[in-house]
Amino acid sequence: MRARLGLHRRAGGARGFSLVELVVAILVLSIGTVGALRAFQQAGRDTAGLTARQLALQVAQSRADEIRLLGIAEAGALPEEVEMGRLRFRVTLTRTPTRGGLVEALIAVAQPDGPGARLVAYFAAPGP
């Protein structure tokens, strides 16, 4: 039974683990801990990028709402740079008329050094 538990009887009747076994166990646990910490760091970086993408998408959705309120004809008067969540975004709008009489608006939101978002929305064509 003692052999299965890893306990050995040594000279003088002492039982326990040897120093070599202890060092190997600590080494194995250290390697596992370092791997886990690196995984947490990578997850933190990914989460930070996700937050910037979510903010960019929110800016794009807000711009689509502004265009719905003002009309597609007045969309050019909206600012090209927007700040949200302490991040600055550049907003570009590309308009394309459709055969169905609507205007397809591609709203692209980007950071100078980070992720961005794109949103396609359809609006009624401006009246005569």
N, C-alpha and C positions, 0 to 999 in steps of 0.2 A: 504494500500500500504506500509506503514511504517513497518507493522508487517512482511510482506514478505521479506523485506530487512534486517531484524534483528535489526532495529533501534527501540529503546524504548524511550518513553517519561518518564522522571524521575521527581522527585519532583523538583520544581524550574524551570521547562521547559527545562532542559538539555537533549540533545539527544546523542546517541552513544552506544558504546559497554561497557559492564561491565569489570572490571579487571579480573574476573574469565574467561570470554569468551576470552579475550586477552591471558591469560596464556595458556589456552587449545589450542588455535590456534598456539601459538609459540611452544608448546610441539609437536603437530602433525607435523608441518613443520620441527622441529629438527629431529624427528624420520625418516622422509622421506629423509632428507639430509644425515643422517648417512648411511642409506641403499644405497643411490646412491654412496656415497664415497667408500663404501666397494665393490660395484660392479665394480667401476673403478679400484680399487686396484687389484682385481682378474683378470680383463681383462689385466692389465699391466703385471702381473706375467705370464699369459698364452701367451702373446705376446713375452715375453723374452724367454720362452721355445720354441716357434715356430721359433724364429730366430736361436737358436742353432740347431734345427732340420734341418732347411733349409741349414745352413752351413755344417752340416754333410752330407746331401744329395749332396751338391755341391762337397764336398771332394770325395764322392763315384763316382760321375760322372766324376770328373777329373781323378781319378784312372783308370776308365774304358777307358778313352781317352788315358792315358799313355800306358795302355796295348795294345790298338789298334795300337799305334805308334811303340812300342818296340817289340810287339809280346808276346804271352802268356809264352813262354820259358824264357823270360827275366824279367818277372813280379816279381820274387823273389828278384831281385836286388833293387827294389824300397823301399824307407824308410817305416818303420812300423809306425812311428809317424809323424804327419803333423800338422802344425799350420796354422789356417785360422781365420781371424777376432778376433785376440787375444785369441782364444780358441785352446787348444791342443786336437787332435784326434788320436786315435789308429786305424790303418787300418789293417784288417786281410782279407786274400784271401783264399778261399777254392775252389779248382779245382776238377771238376768231369767230366770224359769223357762221352759223350752221344753216343747212338747207331747210330746216324746220322753222326758221325765223327767230331762233334764239341766238344768244351770244355765249360762246364757250369762253370762260375766264380761267386761265391757268394762273394760280397765285403761288409764287415761289418765294419761300422765306428762308434766308440763309444767314449764318453768322460768318464773320470774316475768318475765323479759325476753328469753327466747330460744325456740328451737324445742323441740318435744316429740315424743311418739310415742303411738300407740294400738295396743292389742293385744286381740284377741278370743280367748278361750279357753273351752272347755267342760269342765265338771266334773260328777261324779256328784252328784245331789241328796243333801242330808244325810238320813241315816236317821231313822226315827221314834224 
